């Protein structure tokens, strides 16, 4: 009977050990799953960064177009004023030429952006 009791005690001890190991593993795996679900994955972060970069690039292009459009309107207004003078001086003619060159540059930038693929 002594051997049977020792064997039962040993079996119970082994079973308790196995149960505690299994329980610990379940708790650890559950905790890791919860932690993993809580934080962003590298691929998600990469996608978010790409999305942010695309948004910022789009904003920059839009802002540049707005600035060029405003500049275009300002130059056209100045040219209109200068061309109202029936007898322009040499300085007025030089300024008119300068504004015309600037207007051509702004227009070419605006046309290039409008033709660029979106």
C-alpha positions as CSV (number, residue, x, y, z in Angstrom):
1,X,0.0,0.0,0.0
2,X,2.9,2.3,0.6
3,X,4.0,2.0,-3.0
4,X,0.4,2.8,-4.2
5,X,0.1,5.8,-2.0
6,X,3.5,7.1,-3.2
7,X,2.6,6.5,-6.8
8,X,-0.8,8.3,-6.3
9,X,1.0,11.2,-4.6
10,X,3.5,11.3,-7.4
11,X,0.8,11.2,-10.1
12,X,-1.2,13.9,-8.3
13,X,1.9,16.0,-8.1
14,X,2.7,15.5,-11.8
15,X,-0.9,16.3,-12.7
16,X,-0.8,19.4,-10.6
17,X,2.5,20.5,-12.3
18,X,1.1,19.8,-15.8
19,X,-2.1,21.7,-15.0
20,X,-0.1,24.7,-13.7
21,X,2.2,24.7,-16.7
22,X,-0.9,24.6,-19.1
23,X,-2.6,27.3,-17.1
24,X,0.5,29.5,-17.2
25,X,0.8,29.0,-20.9
26,X,-2.8,29.9,-21.5
27,X,-2.4,33.1,-19.4
28,X,0.9,34.1,-21.2
29,X,-0.6,33.4,-24.7
30,X,-3.7,35.4,-23.8
31,X,-1.7,38.3,-22.5
32,X,0.5,38.4,-25.6
33,X,-2.5,38.3,-27.8
34,X,-4.0,41.2,-25.9
35,X,-0.8,43.2,-26.1
36,X,-0.3,42.4,-29.8
37,X,-3.8,43.6,-30.6
38,X,-3.3,46.8,-28.7
39,X,-0.3,48.1,-30.6
40,X,-0.1,48.9,-34.3
41,X,1.8,46.5,-36.5
42,X,4.8,47.5,-38.6
43,X,2.8,47.2,-41.9
44,X,0.0,49.3,-40.5
45,X,2.5,52.0,-39.4
46,X,4.1,51.9,-42.9
47,X,0.7,52.3,-44.5
48,X,-0.2,55.2,-42.2
49,X,3.1,56.9,-42.9
50,X,2.7,56.5,-46.7
51,X,-0.8,57.9,-46.4
52,X,0.4,60.9,-44.4
53,X,3.2,61.6,-46.9
54,X,0.8,61.5,-49.8
55,X,-1.6,63.8,-48.0
56,X,1.3,66.3,-47.3
57,X,2.5,66.2,-50.9
58,X,-1.0,66.8,-52.1
59,X,-1.3,69.7,-49.7
60,X,2.0,71.2,-50.9
61,X,0.9,71.0,-54.6
62,X,-2.5,72.5,-53.8
63,X,-0.8,75.3,-51.8
64,X,1.7,76.0,-54.6
65,X,-1.1,76.2,-57.1
66,X,-3.1,78.6,-54.9
67,X,0.0,80.8,-54.5
68,X,0.7,80.8,-58.2
69,X,-3.0,81.6,-59.0
70,X,-2.9,84.5,-56.6
71,X,0.4,85.7,-58.1
72,X,-1.1,85.3,-61.6
73,X,-4.0,87.6,-60.6
74,X,-1.7,90.2,-59.0
75,X,0.5,90.3,-62.1
76,X,-2.5,90.6,-64.4
77,X,-3.8,93.5,-62.3
78,X,-0.5,95.3,-62.5
79,X,-0.3,94.8,-66.2
80,X,-3.8,96.1,-66.6
81,X,-2.8,99.3,-64.7
82,X,0.4,99.7,-66.7
83,X,-1.4,99.2,-70.1
84,X,-4.0,101.9,-69.2
85,X,-1.3,104.6,-69.7
86,X,-1.5,105.8,-73.3
87,X,2.1,107.1,-73.2
88,X,4.2,104.7,-71.2
89,X,7.7,105.7,-70.3
90,X,10.7,103.5,-70.8
91,X,10.5,102.4,-67.2
92,X,6.8,101.5,-67.6
93,X,7.7,99.5,-70.7
94,X,10.5,97.7,-68.8
95,X,8.2,96.9,-65.9
96,X,5.5,95.7,-68.3
97,X,8.0,93.4,-69.9
98,X,9.2,92.1,-66.5
99,X,5.6,91.4,-65.4
100,X,4.9,89.7,-68.7
101,X,7.9,87.4,-68.2
102,X,6.8,86.6,-64.7
103,X,3.2,85.9,-65.9
104,X,4.5,83.5,-68.5
105,X,6.5,81.7,-65.8
106,X,3.6,81.4,-63.5
107,X,1.3,80.3,-66.3
108,X,3.7,77.6,-67.4
109,X,3.9,76.3,-63.8
110,X,0.2,76.2,-63.5
111,X,-0.3,74.5,-66.9
112,X,2.4,71.9,-66.0
113,X,0.6,71.1,-62.7
114,X,-2.8,70.9,-64.4
115,X,-1.4,68.4,-66.9
116,X,0.5,66.3,-64.3
117,X,-1.1,63.0,-63.5
118,X,-3.0,63.0,-60.2
